[in-house]
């Protein structure tokens, strides 16, 4: 129930945080890092070796999804930040979240859109593991002339908040199946709550900076994810026009980022805490756009 209402829960928490920031600003720093680790453990609990058989069955689809994730989004994020002349701190934050992997929320949206859930899970998992190296490198590449990026620090951070928790979840799934089954029953709902807390915390703590940035930053995030969904769908249909289900799946995977990871990496590796603001706004915008597409695609079906 919580998973299906993910965007509305995030939206509600964000609105509450805007008017009553003290309700959420206590959830910061180490708590945000621990929350993301919990989300990643939940992902690991859902992973089975059998899930990855799709790589052998449809390697081209897997490659296409991962390639578009790490090509379209970072390039689009850098282009939008440059053309909209964002302040360097928001420029950095937008490029950072654009360079992140697909988020676990994409699996929920793919399920609701009646697309290819198995492929979605594999794409999210692979992009998450590849992000350990690609997210720091892509961020450094696109920001090299704008700000100084702690590439080594970002790699260490992604190992801490991605690799270790996900592997822990996989180990629990493999050697403690009863406990893992119990955890899977609650992991999706808990992930929704934790993501909402992360987003609301950043929005509440950064209310003044968001007001200063104004509508331009919000539109930058809307453009980023709208173009991600659009190009993910159009390019996939152009290459493989006979499979609209595949196009929907890759569109959602490309358009939805792991914004929670963006928040943690921004907080740990950039001197200005405001760098996390685009990631918080990103989580809200991609969730709402994804939910709108679910309604369109289900209605059309």
C-alpha positions as CSV (number, residue, x, y, z in Angstrom):
1,X,0.0,0.0,0.0
2,X,2.8,2.4,0.9
3,X,4.8,1.6,-2.2
4,X,1.8,2.3,-4.5
5,X,1.3,5.7,-2.9
6,X,5.0,6.5,-2.9
7,X,4.9,9.9,-4.7
8,X,2.0,11.2,-2.6
9,X,3.7,10.2,0.6
10,X,6.9,12.0,-0.5
11,X,4.8,15.0,-1.7
12,X,2.9,15.1,1.6
13,X,6.1,14.9,3.7
14,X,7.7,17.7,1.6
15,X,4.7,20.0,2.0
16,X,4.7,19.4,5.8
17,X,8.4,20.0,6.0
18,X,8.1,23.3,4.1
19,X,5.6,24.7,6.6
20,X,6.8,22.8,9.7
21,X,10.5,22.1,9.1
22,X,11.2,21.1,12.7
23,X,9.2,17.9,12.1
24,X,11.9,16.6,9.8
25,X,15.2,18.5,10.2
26,X,16.3,16.4,13.1
27,X,16.6,13.6,10.5
28,X,20.0,14.5,9.1
29,X,23.6,13.7,8.8
30,X,24.3,10.1,10.0
31,X,20.6,9.3,10.0
32,X,20.3,10.0,6.3
33,X,23.3,7.8,5.6
34,X,21.9,5.0,7.7
35,X,18.5,5.4,6.0
36,X,20.0,5.0,2.6
37,X,21.9,1.9,3.8
38,X,18.7,0.4,5.0
39,X,17.1,1.0,1.6
40,X,20.0,-0.7,-0.1
41,X,19.8,-3.7,2.3
42,X,16.1,-3.9,1.2
43,X,17.2,-4.1,-2.4
44,X,19.6,-6.9,-1.6
45,X,16.9,-8.8,0.1
46,X,15.0,-8.9,-3.2
47,X,17.9,-10.1,-5.3
48,X,18.2,-13.7,-6.4
49,X,20.8,-15.2,-8.7
50,X,17.9,-16.4,-10.9
51,X,16.9,-12.7,-11.5
52,X,20.1,-12.2,-13.5
53,X,19.3,-14.9,-16.0
54,X,17.7,-12.2,-18.1
55,X,21.2,-10.9,-18.8
56,X,21.9,-14.1,-20.7
57,X,18.4,-14.2,-22.4
58,X,18.3,-10.5,-23.4
59,X,21.8,-9.0,-23.1
60,X,21.1,-6.3,-25.6
61,X,18.1,-5.0,-23.6
62,X,20.2,-4.9,-20.4
63,X,23.1,-3.1,-22.1
64,X,20.7,-0.6,-23.7
65,X,19.1,0.2,-20.4
66,X,22.3,0.7,-18.5
67,X,24.0,2.6,-21.3
68,X,21.1,5.1,-21.6
69,X,21.0,5.5,-17.8
70,X,24.6,6.6,-17.7
71,X,24.7,8.6,-20.9
72,X,21.4,10.4,-21.3
73,X,21.0,11.6,-17.7
74,X,24.5,13.0,-16.9
75,X,24.7,14.7,-20.3
76,X,21.2,16.2,-20.0
77,X,21.9,17.3,-16.4
78,X,25.1,19.1,-17.4
79,X,23.4,20.7,-20.4
80,X,20.4,21.9,-18.4
81,X,22.6,23.3,-15.6
82,X,24.7,25.1,-18.2
83,X,21.9,26.5,-20.3
84,X,19.9,27.7,-17.3
85,X,23.0,29.2,-15.8
86,X,22.4,27.6,-12.4
87,X,24.4,28.7,-9.4
88,X,27.6,26.5,-9.1
89,X,26.3,24.8,-6.0
90,X,23.0,23.8,-7.7
91,X,24.9,23.1,-10.9
92,X,26.9,20.6,-9.0
93,X,23.9,19.1,-7.3
94,X,22.0,18.6,-10.6
95,X,24.9,17.0,-12.3
96,X,25.5,14.7,-9.3
97,X,21.9,13.4,-9.1
98,X,21.9,13.0,-12.9
99,X,24.9,10.8,-12.6
100,X,23.3,8.5,-10.0
101,X,21.9,5.1,-10.9
102,X,18.3,4.2,-11.2
103,X,16.4,4.2,-7.9
104,X,14.4,1.4,-6.3
105,X,11.3,3.4,-6.7
106,X,11.5,2.7,-10.4
107,X,10.7,-0.9,-9.8
108,X,7.4,0.1,-8.1
109,X,6.5,2.4,-11.0
110,X,7.4,-0.3,-13.6
111,X,5.1,-2.7,-11.7
112,X,2.3,-0.3,-11.7
113,X,2.8,0.6,-15.3
114,X,2.6,-3.2,-16.2
115,X,6.0,-3.1,-17.8
116,X,8.9,-5.6,-17.5
117,X,9.5,-5.9,-13.8
118,X,12.2,-8.6,-14.0
119,X,14.2,-6.4,-16.4
120,X,13.6,-3.3,-14.2
121,X,15.0,-5.1,-11.1
122,X,18.1,-6.2,-13.0
123,X,18.7,-2.8,-14.5
124,X,18.4,-1.1,-11.2
125,X,20.7,-3.6,-9.6
126,X,23.4,-3.4,-12.3
127,X,23.3,0.4,-12.5
128,X,23.6,0.5,-8.7
129,X,26.7,-1.6,-8.7
130,X,28.2,0.2,-11.7
131,X,27.5,3.5,-9.9
132,X,30.3,2.7,-7.4
133,X,32.7,3.8,-10.1
134,X,30.6,5.6,-12.8
135,X,28.8,8.1,-10.6
136,X,32.0,9.6,-9.2
137,X,33.8,9.6,-12.5
138,X,30.9,11.1,-14.5
139,X,30.3,13.8,-11.8
140,X,34.0,14.6,-11.9
141,X,34.0,14.7,-15.7
142,X,31.1,17.1,-16.1
143,X,32.1,19.3,-13.1
144,X,35.8,19.3,-13.6
145,X,35.8,22.9,-14.9
146,X,33.1,24.1,-12.5
147,X,34.0,22.9,-9.0
148,X,36.6,20.6,-7.4
149,X,35.2,17.1,-7.0
150,X,36.5,14.7,-4.4
151,X,36.4,11.7,-6.7
152,X,38.2,9.3,-4.4
153,X,35.9,10.3,-1.5
154,X,32.8,9.7,-3.7
155,X,34.0,6.2,-4.6
156,X,34.5,5.4,-1.0
157,X,31.1,6.8,-0.1
158,X,29.4,4.7,-2.8
159,X,31.1,1.6,-1.6
160,X,29.9,2.3,1.9
161,X,26.3,3.2,1.1
162,X,25.8,0.8,-1.9
163,X,28.1,-2.2,-2.1
164,X,28.3,-3.1,1.6
165,X,24.5,-2.8,2.4
166,X,23.4,-4.5,-0.9
167,X,25.8,-7.4,-0.3
168,X,24.6,-7.7,3.3
169,X,21.0,-8.0,1.9
170,X,22.1,-10.6,-0.6
171,X,23.9,-12.6,2.1
172,X,20.9,-12.5,4.3
173,X,18.7,-13.7,1.4
174,X,21.1,-16.6,0.7
175,X,21.9,-17.9,4.1
176,X,19.0,-16.7,6.3
177,X,16.0,-17.1,3.9
178,X,13.3,-17.0,6.7
179,X,14.7,-13.7,8.0
180,X,15.0,-12.4,4.5
181,X,11.4,-13.3,3.7
182,X,10.3,-11.5,6.8
183,X,12.3,-8.4,5.8
184,X,11.0,-8.4,2.2
185,X,7.4,-8.1,3.5
186,X,8.3,-4.7,5.0
187,X,11.2,-3.4,3.0
188,X,9.2,-1.7,0.3
189,X,7.0,0.2,2.8
190,X,10.0,1.1,5.0
191,X,12.0,2.3,1.9
192,X,9.1,4.7,1.1
193,X,9.1,6.1,4.6
194,X,12.9,6.5,4.6
195,X,13.0,8.2,1.2
196,X,10.2,10.6,2.3
197,X,12.2,11.4,5.5
198,X,15.4,12.1,3.5
199,X,13.6,14.4,1.0
200,X,11.6,16.2,3.7
201,X,14.7,16.7,5.9
202,X,16.7,18.3,3.0
203,X,13.7,20.5,2.0
204,X,13.0,21.7,5.5
205,X,16.7,22.4,6.3
206,X,17.2,24.2,2.9
207,X,13.9,26.2,2.7
208,X,15.7,29.6,2.5
209,X,18.1,28.4,-0.2
210,X,15.2,26.9,-2.2
211,X,13.3,30.2,-2.0
212,X,16.4,32.0,-3.3
213,X,16.9,29.6,-6.1
214,X,13.3,29.9,-6.9
215,X,11.3,28.4,-9.8
216,X,14.4,28.0,-12.0
217,X,15.9,25.1,-9.9
218,X,12.5,23.3,-9.8
219,X,12.1,23.6,-13.5
220,X,15.7,22.3,-14.0
221,X,14.7,19.2,-12.1
222,X,11.5,18.8,-14.0
223,X,13.3,19.2,-17.4
224,X,16.0,16.7,-16.3
225,X,13.5,13.9,-15.5
226,X,11.1,14.7,-18.3
227,X,13.8,14.4,-20.9
228,X,15.1,11.2,-19.2
229,X,11.7,9.6,-19.5
230,X,11.2,10.9,-23.1
231,X,14.6,10.0,-24.5
232,X,14.6,6.6,-22.8
233,X,11.3,5.8,-24.4
234,X,11.9,7.3,-27.9
235,X,15.4,5.9,-28.3
236,X,14.3,2.4,-27.2
237,X,11.2,2.5,-29.6
238,X,13.5,3.7,-32.4
239,X,15.9,0.8,-31.9
240,X,13.4,-1.9,-31.0
241,X,10.0,-0.5,-32.2
242,X,8.1,-3.7,-31.9
243,X,8.3,-3.8,-28.1
244,X,6.5,-1.0,-26.3
245,X,6.8,-2.8,-23.0
246,X,10.6,-2.7,-23.3
247,X,10.4,1.0,-24.1
248,X,8.2,1.8,-21.0
249,X,10.6,-0.2,-18.8
250,X,13.8,1.6,-20.0
251,X,12.0,4.9,-20.0
252,X,11.2,4.6,-16.3
253,X,14.6,3.3,-15.4
254,X,16.3,6.2,-17.2
255,X,14.0,8.8,-15.9
256,X,14.1,7.9,-12.2
257,X,17.3,8.4,-10.2
258,X,18.5,7.2,-6.8
259,X,18.0,10.7,-5.4
260,X,18.7,9.4,-1.9
261,X,22.2,8.5,-3.0
262,X,22.6,11.9,-4.4
263,X,21.7,13.5,-1.1
264,X,24.2,11.3,0.8
265,X,27.1,11.9,-1.7
266,X,26.4,15.6,-1.7
267,X,26.5,15.8,2.1
268,X,29.6,13.7,2.4
269,X,31.7,15.1,-0.5
270,X,30.8,18.7,-1.2
271,X,31.5,21.6,1.1
272,X,28.2,23.3,0.7
273,X,25.2,21.4,2.1
274,X,23.0,23.1,-0.5
275,X,24.4,20.7,-3.1
276,X,21.9,18.2,-1.8
277,X,18.9,20.3,-2.7
278,X,18.6,19.3,-6.3
279,X,18.6,15.6,-5.2
280,X,15.7,16.3,-2.8
281,X,13.7,18.1,-5.5
282,X,14.6,15.4,-8.0
283,X,13.1,12.7,-5.8
284,X,9.8,14.6,-5.7
285,X,9.6,15.5,-9.4
286,X,10.6,12.1,-10.9
287,X,8.1,10.4,-8.6
288,X,5.2,12.6,-9.7
289,X,6.2,12.3,-13.4
290,X,6.5,8.6,-13.1
291,X,3.1,8.4,-11.4
292,X,1.5,10.5,-14.2
293,X,3.0,8.1,-16.8
294,X,1.6,5.1,-14.9
295,X,-1.9,6.7,-15.2
296,X,-1.4,7.4,-18.9
297,X,-0.1,4.0,-19.8
298,X,-2.6,2.1,-17.8
299,X,-5.4,4.2,-19.1
300,X,-4.2,3.7,-22.7
301,X,-3.9,-0.1,-22.1
